[in-house]
Every structure is written in C-alpha cells, then in structure tokens.
Amino acid sequence: MSLLRARMNLAVCQPILLLLLLSGAGCNWKAMAQKPAKAEPPATPIAVRFTDIHKAAGITFLQDGTQSDQKYYLETMGTGVAWLDYDQDGLMDLYFVQTAATDVYKPPAPLRSALYHNNGDGTFTDVTAKAGVGGEGHYGQGVAVGDFDNDGYPDLYVTGYGHAILYHNNHDGTFTDVTAKAGVADEGGWSTSAGWFDYDKDGYLDLVVTNYIDWTPKANLFCGEQKPGYRSYCNPGNYKGQKTKLYHNNHDGTFTDVSEKSGVGLPESKGMGVVLADFDNDGWPDIAIANDTWPNFLFLNNHDGTFKDVSLVSGLAASEDGRYEAGMGIDAADVDGDGSLDVYITHLDLELNRLYLNNGDGSFVDDTYASGIGNKAMLFSGIATKFVDYDNDGWPDILQLNGAMLENVNLFHSEIFYKEPMLMYRNVGKGHFEKVSESLGPDFIRPVAGRGLATADFDNDGDIDIAVNSRDEVPELLRNDGGNANHWLTVQLIGTKSNRDGTGALLKLTAEGFTQTAQAMGGTSYMSASDPRIHFGLEKRARIDSLIITWPSGLVEKLTNPPLDQIIAVKEGVGIIPRPFPRVPSK
C-alpha cells in the first residue's frame, strides 16, 4: 500500500502479458470489436445532491486511526462500516468498526465499535452497550453481515488483527460472541474483508475471509527518509502474504475450515476486498478477491465443494499491461446490460482504477480507457467502491471513496494530498461513464481519508444513501436528495429452501422492454457491508412487466406487474408477502 511500492519491471511483465494474450482472456478482440462505438444514453439526468446529516442524525462515533511515529502498518487500513436491520423493523441500522490500543499508541479512553439503531425519524441511537458488540480491545478492520443460522435475524462477523469475532443475533436487541463455538476466529490472521455466501447451495451461508500480510510490531521495518517527519509505511512486498480462509457451515452453529481442501486457501494472498457472485453464469457462486500488489484472484466454483483458480487466464489478475496493482476495493455489476457481472477494482495513486468487462464466461477484458474512466483519478488513492444507481436511471454507476495511505504524502508528491474527495462516475448507458462528482454537492466532495464505504436506502424513500467511515473522523451519513424523482423498485429476499438471505439469487427485471439483471452477492466494497435489498432504478418507466427470481435452490419465480416505487418482500415459493418498510421523513 506504500507510496514507495516498486513498479514491476517490464521484463517480468512481458511473460505474464504473453500468457494472458495466449489464453485469449487478457484481450478479447471479438468482444472489443463488437462493443458499440457510442452508448445509448438514458434520458436527461435528474438533479441529485447528497447531504451529510450525521450531526442531525445523532451519530457521534469517532474513528481512531491509532497514528504513531512508528508507522505501524495497522494504521493505514482504517475500518469498515455496515448497514443491517438487526431488529427486523424494516429500517436499516448502522455499525461502525473501531480499532484498539497498540504497543505504541494508548488512547485516552477504551475504544469500541458502535451500533446505531435507526429510530425511523431521521435520528439514530447508540445501542452498543445493550447490544454487546463493542469489541473492546479488538483491533477491528472489516465487517460482514449474514444470517448464518437462518433464524431471520442478521449476524455480525467482525474481522481484525490477530483474530475475528462472530456475533450471533439474539432477536432481542442483543448479540452473543459465539466465535469459539463456531470455530471462525481466524486466530493469528490479519483479516480484512469477509463475505457470506452459500457456495455448495445447501441452504446455509458459508464464510470467506481475506487475510493480508505477516506483519507484527516486532517486524515493523523502517522505510522512507531518515529525517524527521519523512518516515513512510513500507511496501507490502517486504512482507509475506497470508492465506484466504473458507469456512463451511455445518448447520449446527459451527463451521469447518475447508480452505485448503477447497483450493481457496492454497495460494499466498494479500487480500483487501472480496465479492462473492456468479461470474461465469453457471448458477453457482464464485470468489473474486482484490489483492494488494499481488495478482487478483478469481476462483470458479466446481460444484463439488472445490474451486478452480483461473486468476491469470481470466484476465482479472492484472492490468491489461500485465501489472499487479494495489488492489483495495472491489464490486461487481452488469454495467453494459449484457447479463454478465463486470468488475471494478480500486488502486492507489499513480495507478489506474480498473473496470473489467465480463465476456460472459468468467473471462474479462480491461475496459478502463474505453469506458471513459481512464486516468481521471490517477492522483487519488481509490479505497472502497460500490456500484450504485444513484439517480435511478436503470444503469449502475460507480461510487468511489478515496484517501491516501500516508498523512505526510504531500512531502513526497506535491500534487497528492492525504484527504481526497469522493468520486461518482455516472453510467450514461451500456458501460460508458462520465465523472459527475462536482454536481452532487459540497458534502459529497469534501476531502476525507476515506476507508469504509457502504450504501443503503436508510430512509426507505427509494434512492440510495451512503455511509462513510474515515480515518480519525466522525462518519459521514450522506442522504440522497433527488434520486427518487425517477421510478424504482427494491426487493428484499426471504429464502426458505435457499439460505434465509437469498444470497446467490439472480433477479431479472423487465420494464417497458428495458431489462436489468442483478444478483444477491456477498462481500463488496472494502471491509464493509451494504443494504442486502436489491434495488432497481426505472427512470420514467411507469410499468414493470415482470420480475423473475432464480433462487439458489433452483426454484424460478415470476412476478407479473409488481408494484412501482415500493420496497417489497418476496418469500421463496410464496411470492410477495406483507412486510412494513417505514418511510423516514426528511428533516
């Protein structure tokens, strides 16, 4: 992650690039030739602004970056954020992950993560103490949300340095630490991102955990110039990578570590972000991981409990010129409307953030320049990212949170700053993008040292809002004002034979001849978890013809003429069921 990281020598790149070319995955000339020269744009853009309401909402959590002059590697990472409806009242609540004291940093008061209850009136209440999810003394990193025991209430998995924590939801506003019983502590690991998915389609959620590097305070190397104020964080290449973990759900509250048996835990990794979805359209969930200065991973599901490592031949491992970049955040969506999931991965400054188009078979082509993204953010450090249809026009846009690793970065690069503005790339149709950040209001582009990013419709008004957890700052809660001027539909899945969350389901919506596809995915962003409900923007289309849901169990359900501008709950095998989703008034 360091600004001093070495660039790969051309002589090393060439064999890798040649391998990608020979495989046909690195450059799919047929796919490139067939891509339309100009996208069909949506209708005239509507006016959308994001307003930071964290003060009015009562959110006072303060992230502690544990900054020290020893430049502990932990300090760079920041912490994640999650949206979850922990009490099942139809309103999305917020969880912020916190750090802890270190050998060289002692905070004035104990540090705790924080759970905020959505009161339904535009305010939130800190319920951490009652809920029992503060994790005092745990140097937290990321968070994943999933109902691992199918009891109808979401549980919390909090990653961190040295070990992770699994909190089971007790249905009464409290949680119990069941890490030891469950067997998912990842003891001795430096876990960053995690995600829930049902890789064997047995109806229970399994857990993927990405781990970073073998770093300890005793092995904290000195990097940078030997003069006051110029010490830097070292290149991750100075440290050996750890391994990815895969835990299989045993259906009894315990898990079995199948990392090596499955193949997922065999290669060395420097994992930062993970997304769990079906990338080759075979109906089985796969694993994509963004690695730091290391090949990104793509593991395709073999349908027998094992995965095939196709990272290099898929075209996802490196940039189109064969470089392994500082992979941080990752997300997937069908940006060009061809029915296959494309992938976006963020990188640090002086590198490009990459958009990989899916050829329909789990192989990818680097479309960064052709898409219009190019080098527009080359001086920013891209950390977290989410595909989000912020203006409800039916095309997934790219939201990117930025922030340099070094607080003294300006001493090394005069054109680069520690705190950086957020970015939004609007999809103008079929995977072509234009930067629109400045049009979204001053709160949206206020510079921060951004780390955790999660999206949700917290006020249930039909447009997507944003939560940001930045280093050494109070979070931002950015309310979307104006996105619901276009029509929309949001779907909450309730599995029966499938896992309770419906993770792994494929949704296909058709409205007045316009078709969108989406998947219920695990992971995404960077060490964060977003609203699990599936959101469709519909622009000015006044009728939904059909919504087809293919559940992980194999059941296919078709809803004809579902309602417009509503949140609906769909229960597997039953259809739409009554469920309240209270709308929060604006203040």
BAZA-49768 format. One record per residue (C-alpha): residue number from 1; x, z, y. Coordinates in nm, 3 decimals. Each point is the difference from the previous one (the first is absolute). Layout:
residues N
NUM|X|Z|Y .
...
end
This chain:
residues 587
1|0.000|0.000|0.000 .
2|0.300|0.039|0.231 .
3|0.065|-0.237|0.286 .
4|0.350|-0.029|-0.141 .
5|-0.116|-0.141|-0.332 .
6|0.213|-0.284|-0.127 .
7|-0.129|-0.355|-0.016 .
8|0.022|-0.178|-0.331 .
9|0.289|-0.245|-0.020 .
10|-0.100|-0.366|-0.029 .
11|0.198|-0.035|-0.318 .
12|-0.215|0.271|-0.155 .
13|-0.324|-0.148|0.132 .
14|0.053|-0.351|-0.130 .
15|-0.033|0.075|-0.374 .
16|-0.316|0.202|0.065 .
17|-0.148|-0.276|0.214 .
18|0.092|-0.255|-0.264 .
19|-0.177|0.208|-0.266 .
20|-0.313|0.014|0.212 .
21|0.010|-0.373|0.064 .
22|0.049|-0.084|-0.367 .
23|-0.289|0.226|-0.096 .
24|-0.227|-0.184|0.240 .
25|-0.118|0.333|0.144 .
26|0.219|0.033|0.307 .
27|-0.111|-0.329|0.154 .
28|-0.326|-0.143|-0.129 .
29|0.020|-0.342|0.158 .
30|-0.338|-0.109|-0.133 .
31|-0.172|0.302|0.150 .
32|0.182|-0.053|0.329 .
33|-0.093|-0.365|0.014 .
34|-0.366|0.074|-0.064 .
35|-0.028|0.261|0.273 .
36|-0.212|-0.128|0.292 .
37|0.197|-0.080|0.312 .
38|-0.245|0.185|0.221 .
39|-0.238|0.281|-0.087 .
40|-0.371|-0.011|0.070 .
41|-0.030|0.283|0.253 .
42|-0.279|0.256|0.005 .
43|-0.242|0.004|0.291 .
44|0.107|0.115|0.345 .
45|0.174|0.339|-0.036 .
46|-0.198|0.307|0.099 .
47|0.145|0.269|0.225 .
48|0.141|0.297|-0.194 .
49|0.187|0.300|0.133 .
50|0.140|0.303|-0.181 .
51|-0.038|0.340|0.168 .
52|0.206|0.302|-0.103 .
53|-0.248|0.287|-0.037 .
54|0.214|0.255|-0.185 .
55|-0.024|0.255|0.283 .
56|-0.376|-0.020|0.030 .
57|-0.023|0.004|-0.379 .
58|0.190|0.331|-0.016 .
59|0.298|-0.124|-0.200 .
60|0.300|0.218|0.087 .
61|0.227|-0.055|-0.300 .
62|0.364|-0.054|0.107 .
63|0.234|-0.187|-0.232 .
64|0.344|0.159|-0.020 .
65|0.283|-0.248|-0.052 .
66|0.247|0.282|-0.087 .
67|0.257|-0.173|0.222 .
68|0.357|0.132|-0.024 .
69|0.348|-0.109|0.105 .
70|0.089|-0.026|-0.370 .
71|-0.216|-0.313|-0.032 .
72|-0.162|0.101|-0.329 .
73|-0.146|-0.310|-0.160 .
74|-0.336|0.178|-0.035 .
75|-0.043|-0.002|0.375 .
76|-0.048|-0.376|0.027 .
77|-0.298|-0.023|-0.230 .
78|-0.287|0.156|0.189 .
79|-0.317|0.092|-0.187 .
80|-0.323|-0.169|-0.105 .
81|-0.370|0.035|0.076 .
82|-0.314|-0.040|-0.211 .
83|-0.370|-0.057|0.048 .
84|-0.226|0.158|-0.263 .
85|-0.354|0.129|-0.025 .
86|0.101|0.324|-0.169 .
87|-0.345|0.164|0.024 .
88|-0.204|-0.315|-0.073 .
89|-0.215|0.021|0.311 .
90|0.041|-0.370|0.080 .
91|0.261|0.058|0.274 .
92|0.372|-0.069|-0.030 .
93|0.224|0.302|0.051 .
94|0.372|0.000|0.091 .
95|0.310|0.139|-0.171 .
96|0.342|0.007|0.169 .
97|0.315|0.057|-0.207 .
98|0.266|0.236|0.140 .
99|0.370|0.067|-0.057 .
100|0.176|0.334|-0.059 .
101|0.309|0.195|0.101 .
102|0.338|-0.130|-0.118 .
103|0.346|0.152|-0.040 .
104|0.080|-0.085|0.361 .
105|-0.341|0.007|0.168 .
106|-0.217|0.310|0.031 .
107|-0.334|-0.053|0.178 .
108|-0.138|0.282|0.217 .
109|-0.302|0.034|-0.232 .
110|-0.075|-0.104|-0.358 .
111|-0.093|-0.366|-0.035 .
112|-0.316|-0.108|-0.177 .
113|-0.187|-0.322|-0.069 .
114|-0.349|-0.009|0.151 .
115|-0.350|-0.094|-0.116 .
116|-0.257|-0.074|0.270 .
117|-0.373|-0.007|-0.074 .
118|-0.204|-0.271|0.172 .
119|-0.284|0.186|0.172 .
120|-0.211|-0.310|0.054 .
121|-0.011|0.041|0.376 .
122|0.333|-0.150|0.099 .
123|0.197|0.318|-0.065 .
124|0.210|0.128|-0.291 .
125|0.065|0.357|-0.119 .
126|0.325|0.117|-0.158 .
127|-0.101|0.135|-0.343 .
128|0.348|0.014|-0.153 .
129|0.003|0.373|-0.066 .
130|-0.336|0.001|-0.176 .
131|0.079|-0.317|-0.195 .
132|0.340|0.125|-0.116 .
133|0.186|-0.328|0.053 .
134|0.263|0.106|0.255 .
135|0.292|-0.029|-0.241 .
136|0.219|0.242|0.195 .
137|0.365|-0.038|-0.098 .
138|-0.055|-0.346|-0.150 .
139|0.185|-0.275|0.186 .
140|-0.290|-0.242|-0.018 .
141|0.028|-0.375|0.032 .
142|-0.307|-0.199|-0.102 .
143|-0.351|0.039|-0.137 .
144|-0.226|-0.180|-0.246 .
145|-0.372|0.063|-0.046 .
146|-0.193|-0.052|-0.324 .
147|-0.261|0.160|-0.223 .
148|0.221|0.044|-0.305 .
149|-0.256|0.192|-0.209 .
150|-0.311|-0.204|0.092 .
151|-0.189|0.302|0.131 .
152|-0.113|-0.174|0.318 .
153|0.241|0.174|0.238 .
154|0.334|-0.143|0.122 .
155|0.323|0.178|-0.089 .
156|0.331|0.002|0.193 .
157|0.349|-0.088|-0.119 .
158|0.266|0.090|0.255 .
159|0.348|-0.145|-0.054 .
160|0.317|0.161|0.130 .
161|0.367|0.081|-0.029 .
162|0.079|0.188|-0.322 .
163|-0.351|-0.006|-0.143 .
164|-0.359|-0.108|0.062 .
165|-0.331|0.189|0.000 .
166|-0.335|-0.089|-0.161 .
167|-0.299|0.176|0.157 .
168|-0.324|-0.004|-0.197 .
169|-0.321|0.000|0.203 .
170|-0.223|0.296|-0.094 .
171|-0.318|-0.146|0.159 .
172|-0.041|0.299|0.232 .
173|0.242|-0.088|0.279 .
174|0.300|0.140|-0.185 .
175|0.276|-0.151|-0.213 .
176|0.215|0.135|-0.283 .
177|0.366|-0.089|-0.060 .
178|-0.005|-0.138|-0.356 .
179|0.341|-0.169|0.009 .
180|0.155|0.198|-0.285 .
181|-0.297|-0.039|-0.231 .
182|-0.035|-0.371|0.079 .
183|0.370|-0.073|-0.051 .
184|0.046|-0.217|0.310 .
185|0.249|0.205|0.203 .
186|0.265|-0.275|0.004 .
187|0.245|0.289|-0.006 .
188|0.335|-0.084|0.158 .
189|-0.126|-0.326|0.143 .
190|-0.032|-0.108|0.359 .
191|-0.351|-0.140|-0.017 .
192|-0.123|-0.206|0.294 .
193|-0.312|-0.209|-0.060 .
194|-0.247|0.033|-0.285 .
195|-0.318|-0.170|-0.114 .
196|-0.283|0.042|-0.249 .
197|-0.121|-0.281|-0.228 .
198|-0.137|-0.050|-0.351 .
199|0.272|-0.217|-0.154 .
200|-0.145|0.011|-0.357 .
201|-0.365|-0.018|0.109 .
202|-0.099|0.306|-0.202 .
203|-0.218|0.136|0.280 .
204|0.250|0.255|0.137 .
205|0.242|-0.031|0.291 .
206|0.373|-0.005|-0.075 .
207|0.273|0.072|0.254 .
208|0.296|-0.201|0.131 .
209|0.266|0.187|0.200 .
210|0.283|-0.174|0.186 .
211|0.329|0.186|0.035 .
212|0.277|-0.064|0.250 .
213|0.370|0.090|-0.032 .
214|0.222|0.270|-0.152 .
215|0.076|0.187|0.322 .
216|0.071|0.371|0.039 .
217|0.115|0.208|0.296 .
218|0.335|0.042|-0.174 .
219|0.035|-0.377|-0.028 .
220|-0.094|-0.069|0.362 .
221|0.271|-0.245|0.109 .
222|0.121|-0.043|0.356 .
223|-0.077|-0.343|0.142 .
224|0.030|-0.138|0.350 .
225|0.258|0.052|0.270 .
226|0.208|0.317|0.019 .
227|-0.109|0.105|0.347 .
228|-0.277|0.227|0.128 .
229|-0.348|-0.147|-0.030 .
230|0.104|-0.304|-0.202 .
231|-0.047|0.123|-0.354 .
232|-0.233|-0.225|-0.201 .
233|-0.197|0.005|-0.323 .
234|0.184|-0.174|-0.280 .
235|-0.088|-0.323|-0.173 .
236|-0.212|0.068|-0.313 .
237|0.258|-0.210|-0.180 .
238|0.220|0.310|0.007 .
239|-0.235|0.169|-0.245 .
240|-0.129|-0.081|-0.345 .
241|-0.370|-0.079|-0.024 .
242|-0.247|0.203|-0.202 .
243|-0.265|-0.127|-0.242 .
244|-0.371|-0.077|0.031 .
245|-0.236|0.231|-0.191 .
246|-0.318|-0.098|-0.184 .
247|-0.224|0.280|-0.127 .
248|-0.277|-0.079|-0.249 .
249|-0.322|0.199|0.030 .
250|-0.082|0.183|-0.325 .
251|-0.366|0.063|0.101 .
252|0.043|0.378|-0.026 .
253|0.164|0.084|0.332 .
254|0.349|-0.081|-0.129 .
255|0.222|-0.304|0.028 .
256|0.275|-0.154|-0.215 .
257|0.313|-0.146|0.156 .
258|0.008|-0.360|-0.130 .
259|0.248|-0.130|0.258 .
260|0.258|-0.133|-0.244 .
261|-0.241|-0.095|-0.278 .
262|-0.201|-0.212|0.242 .
263|0.310|-0.165|0.148 .
264|-0.087|0.109|0.353 .
265|0.264|0.276|0.006 .
266|0.291|-0.201|-0.137 .
267|0.156|-0.166|0.309 .
268|0.174|0.196|0.272 .
269|-0.220|0.015|0.307 .
270|0.000|0.105|0.364 .
271|-0.374|0.007|0.035 .
272|-0.180|0.043|0.331 .
273|-0.344|-0.160|-0.030 .
274|-0.228|-0.095|-0.289 .
275|-0.315|-0.206|-0.047 .
276|-0.191|-0.014|-0.329 .
277|-0.218|-0.306|-0.050 .
278|-0.055|-0.312|-0.212 .
279|0.250|-0.256|0.128 .
280|-0.026|-0.264|-0.276 .
281|-0.380|-0.010|-0.026 .
282|-0.016|0.107|-0.364 .
283|-0.230|0.296|0.061 .
284|0.268|0.267|-0.054 .
285|0.170|0.204|0.276 .
286|0.368|-0.059|0.075 .
287|0.263|0.189|0.200 .
288|0.182|-0.119|0.315 .
289|0.264|0.222|0.163 .
290|0.186|-0.040|0.330 .
291|0.361|0.113|-0.050 .
292|0.254|0.087|0.268 .
293|0.301|-0.239|-0.002 .
294|-0.086|-0.069|-0.363 .
295|-0.207|-0.268|-0.177 .
296|-0.372|0.054|0.046 .
297|-0.176|0.049|-0.333 .
298|-0.290|-0.181|-0.160 .
299|-0.109|0.126|-0.341 .
300|-0.274|-0.206|-0.169 .
301|-0.231|0.178|-0.241 .
302|0.040|-0.109|-0.365 .
303|-0.340|0.151|-0.097 .
304|0.163|0.218|-0.267 .
305|0.131|0.292|0.204 .
306|0.318|-0.180|0.103 .
307|0.101|-0.204|0.303 .
308|0.220|-0.307|0.043 .
309|0.257|0.010|0.280 .
310|-0.038|-0.337|0.177 .
311|0.147|0.117|0.328 .
312|0.268|-0.268|0.038 .
313|-0.190|-0.298|-0.138 .
314|-0.317|0.088|0.193 .
315|0.158|-0.066|0.338 .
316|-0.093|0.349|0.123 .
317|0.336|0.167|-0.057 .
318|0.180|-0.149|0.298 .
319|-0.040|-0.204|0.315 .
320|-0.008|-0.379|-0.029 .
321|0.375|-0.004|0.073 .
322|0.067|0.245|-0.284 .
323|0.057|0.323|0.194 .
324|-0.113|0.345|-0.104 .
325|-0.134|0.162|0.315 .
326|-0.100|0.353|0.098 .
327|-0.345|0.000|-0.163 .
328|-0.222|0.274|0.141 .
329|-0.375|-0.056|0.016 .
330|-0.203|-0.234|-0.220 .
331|-0.358|-0.120|-0.030 .
332|-0.193|-0.284|-0.163 .
333|-0.301|-0.212|0.096 .
334|-0.129|-0.353|-0.033 .
335|0.111|-0.127|0.341 .
336|-0.065|-0.372|-0.057 .
337|-0.329|0.014|-0.188 .
338|0.122|-0.148|-0.327 .
339|-0.108|0.297|-0.212 .
340|0.349|0.138|-0.073 .
341|0.168|0.306|0.152 .
342|0.283|-0.067|0.243 .
343|0.261|0.264|0.089 .
344|0.146|0.126|0.329 .
345|0.317|0.215|0.004 .
346|0.153|0.161|0.308 .
347|0.372|0.034|0.068 .
348|0.227|0.159|0.258 .
349|0.130|-0.149|0.323 .
350|0.213|-0.316|-0.010 .
351|-0.191|-0.105|-0.313 .
352|-0.331|-0.181|-0.040 .
353|-0.327|0.144|-0.124 .
354|-0.098|-0.225|-0.290 .
355|-0.332|-0.159|-0.090 .
356|-0.002|-0.128|-0.357 .
357|-0.278|-0.242|-0.099 .
358|-0.127|0.021|-0.357 .
359|0.003|-0.328|-0.191 .
360|-0.286|0.125|-0.216 .
361|0.207|0.101|-0.301 .
362|0.194|0.300|0.126 .
363|0.280|-0.207|0.150 .
364|0.056|-0.008|0.375 .
365|0.145|-0.209|0.281 .
366|0.142|0.152|0.319 .
367|-0.241|-0.116|0.273 .
368|0.135|0.213|0.284 .
369|0.079|-0.282|0.241 .
370|-0.274|-0.243|-0.101 .
371|-0.261|0.273|0.052 .
372|0.101|0.049|0.363 .
373|0.149|0.347|-0.048 .
374|0.364|-0.115|-0.004 .
375|0.243|0.216|0.195 .
376|-0.251|0.141|0.250 .
377|0.083|0.358|-0.100 .
378|0.370|-0.036|-0.075 .
379|0.101|0.276|0.243 .
380|-0.250|0.246|-0.149 .
381|0.034|0.210|-0.314 .
382|-0.312|-0.069|-0.202 .
383|-0.099|0.312|-0.195 .
384|-0.361|0.008|-0.120 .
385|-0.246|-0.286|-0.024 .
386|-0.365|-0.063|-0.084 .
387|-0.212|-0.309|-0.030 .
388|-0.310|0.074|0.206 .
389|-0.276|-0.219|0.141 .
390|-0.003|0.182|0.333 .
391|-0.242|-0.244|0.167 .
392|-0.230|-0.064|-0.298 .
393|0.049|-0.376|0.008 .
394|0.046|-0.024|-0.376 .
395|0.376|-0.053|-0.004 .
396|0.248|0.281|-0.080 .
397|0.234|0.076|0.290 .
398|0.340|0.170|-0.018 .
399|0.043|0.347|0.152 .
400|0.360|0.119|0.022 .
401|0.135|0.341|0.103 .
402|0.356|0.007|0.135 .
403|0.275|0.246|0.086 .
404|0.378|-0.005|-0.034 .
405|0.183|0.228|-0.242 .
406|0.260|0.124|0.250 .
407|-0.101|0.200|0.305 .
408|0.326|-0.118|0.162 .
409|-0.040|-0.365|-0.101 .
410|0.028|-0.115|0.361 .
411|0.366|0.105|0.000 .
412|0.070|-0.265|-0.265 .
413|-0.245|-0.273|0.102 .
414|-0.103|-0.003|0.365 .
415|-0.307|-0.215|-0.068 .
416|-0.140|0.230|-0.271 .
417|-0.184|0.328|0.064 .
418|-0.091|0.296|-0.220 .
419|-0.369|0.003|0.092 .
420|-0.176|-0.332|-0.041 .
421|-0.353|-0.136|0.055 .
422|-0.241|-0.083|-0.281 .
423|-0.069|-0.365|-0.081 .
424|-0.312|-0.194|-0.095 .
425|0.014|-0.355|-0.126 .
426|-0.344|-0.161|0.010 .
427|-0.079|-0.238|-0.284 .
428|-0.137|-0.308|0.179 .
429|-0.104|-0.153|-0.332 .
430|0.151|-0.078|-0.340 .
431|0.309|0.216|0.041 .
432|0.116|-0.112|0.344 .
433|0.072|0.288|0.238 .
434|0.043|0.070|0.370 .
435|0.119|0.324|0.160 .
436|-0.279|0.172|0.195 .
437|0.137|0.355|0.038 .
438|-0.007|0.005|0.380 .
439|-0.371|-0.084|0.007 .
440|-0.095|0.313|-0.196 .
441|0.061|0.254|0.275 .
442|0.281|0.230|0.119 .
443|-0.060|0.262|-0.269 .
444|0.059|-0.258|-0.271 .
445|0.342|-0.102|0.133 .
446|0.128|0.342|0.108 .
447|0.355|0.022|-0.144 .
448|0.043|0.249|-0.285 .
449|0.244|0.070|-0.282 .
450|-0.269|-0.108|-0.242 .
451|0.001|0.086|-0.370 .
452|-0.336|0.072|-0.173 .
453|-0.287|-0.246|0.051 .
454|-0.349|0.002|-0.153 .
455|-0.324|-0.175|0.094 .
456|-0.365|0.100|-0.040 .
457|-0.341|-0.032|0.159 .
458|-0.006|0.373|0.077 .
459|-0.308|-0.022|0.221 .
460|-0.193|-0.231|-0.237 .
461|-0.080|-0.243|0.280 .
462|0.121|-0.314|-0.178 .
463|0.348|-0.055|0.138 .
464|0.336|0.125|-0.120 .
465|0.182|0.286|0.173 .
466|0.365|0.108|-0.031 .
467|0.187|0.326|-0.066 .
468|0.374|0.020|0.075 .
469|0.247|0.274|-0.095 .
470|0.318|-0.035|0.209 .
471|0.323|0.196|0.001 .
472|-0.005|0.313|0.218 .
473|-0.338|-0.082|0.152 .
474|-0.367|0.088|-0.020 .
475|-0.181|-0.275|-0.195 .
476|-0.195|-0.283|0.156 .
477|-0.363|-0.059|-0.093 .
478|-0.077|-0.347|0.130 .
479|-0.371|-0.075|0.014 .
480|-0.099|-0.364|-0.021 .
481|-0.225|-0.084|0.294 .
482|-0.166|-0.340|-0.026 .
483|0.077|-0.119|-0.353 .
484|-0.359|0.053|-0.109 .
485|-0.124|-0.265|0.244 .
486|0.037|-0.221|-0.306 .
487|-0.198|0.056|-0.319 .
488|0.146|0.189|-0.297 .
489|-0.058|0.161|-0.337 .
490|0.182|0.296|-0.158 .
491|-0.020|0.080|-0.371 .
492|0.069|0.330|-0.174 .
493|0.055|-0.048|-0.372 .
494|-0.112|0.258|-0.257 .
495|0.129|-0.071|-0.347 .
496|-0.169|0.120|-0.317 .
497|0.165|-0.171|-0.295 .
498|0.284|-0.094|0.237 .
499|0.198|0.266|0.187 .
500|-0.216|0.191|0.247 .
501|0.170|-0.156|0.306 .
502|-0.047|-0.354|-0.127 .
503|0.369|-0.064|0.062 .
504|0.088|-0.342|-0.139 .
505|-0.340|-0.154|0.072 .
506|-0.019|-0.352|0.142 .
507|-0.260|-0.072|0.268 .
508|-0.113|-0.347|0.106 .
509|-0.232|-0.028|0.299 .
510|-0.170|-0.320|0.116 .
511|-0.174|-0.023|0.336 .
512|-0.141|-0.329|0.129 .
513|0.251|-0.196|-0.206 .
514|0.302|0.211|0.103 .
515|0.162|0.181|-0.294 .
516|0.230|0.303|0.006 .
517|0.169|0.180|-0.288 .
518|0.137|0.354|-0.001 .
519|0.132|0.248|-0.253 .
520|-0.022|0.377|-0.026 .
521|0.374|0.072|0.002 .
522|0.232|0.297|-0.040 .
523|0.284|0.092|0.235 .
524|0.057|-0.225|0.309 .
525|0.160|0.070|0.341 .
526|0.294|0.246|-0.001 .
527|-0.044|0.343|-0.158 .
528|-0.367|-0.003|0.106 .
529|-0.355|-0.048|-0.131 .
530|-0.285|-0.180|0.172 .
531|-0.380|-0.006|-0.024 .
532|-0.080|-0.101|-0.360 .
533|-0.320|-0.176|0.104 .
534|0.021|-0.382|0.005 .
535|-0.071|-0.150|0.342 .
536|-0.113|-0.356|0.072 .
537|-0.017|-0.152|0.347 .
538|-0.268|-0.268|0.035 .
539|0.039|-0.130|0.356 .
540|-0.341|-0.128|0.122 .
541|-0.132|-0.081|-0.347 .
542|-0.344|0.158|-0.017 .
543|-0.054|-0.012|-0.377 .
544|0.198|0.097|-0.309 .
545|-0.086|-0.229|-0.289 .
546|0.163|0.203|-0.276 .
547|0.252|0.265|-0.091 .
548|0.151|-0.030|-0.348 .
549|0.189|0.300|-0.137 .
550|0.220|-0.032|-0.307 .
551|0.065|0.355|-0.116 .
552|0.317|0.104|-0.192 .
553|-0.223|0.050|-0.307 .
554|-0.080|-0.371|0.006 .
555|-0.356|0.044|0.123 .
556|-0.098|-0.260|0.261 .
557|-0.278|0.091|0.244 .
558|-0.156|-0.230|0.256 .
559|-0.181|0.138|0.303 .
560|-0.222|-0.255|0.172 .
561|-0.055|0.027|0.376 .
562|0.157|0.345|0.048 .
563|-0.069|0.159|0.339 .
564|0.197|-0.086|0.312 .
565|0.185|0.245|0.226 .
566|-0.021|0.287|-0.248 .
567|0.214|0.212|-0.230 .
568|-0.138|-0.023|-0.351 .
569|0.083|0.189|-0.317 .
570|0.002|-0.210|-0.317 .
571|-0.007|0.176|-0.335 .
572|0.132|-0.188|-0.300 .
573|-0.288|-0.126|-0.216 .
574|-0.262|0.123|0.246 .
575|0.052|-0.184|0.330 .
576|-0.054|0.136|0.349 .
577|-0.089|0.371|0.001 .
578|-0.109|0.225|0.289 .
579|0.285|0.183|0.164 .
580|0.036|0.131|0.357 .
581|0.277|-0.130|0.224 .
582|-0.068|0.175|0.333 .
583|0.091|-0.193|0.311 .
584|0.220|0.193|0.241 .
585|-0.099|-0.027|0.367 .
586|0.268|-0.115|0.245 .
587|0.115|0.247|0.264 .
end
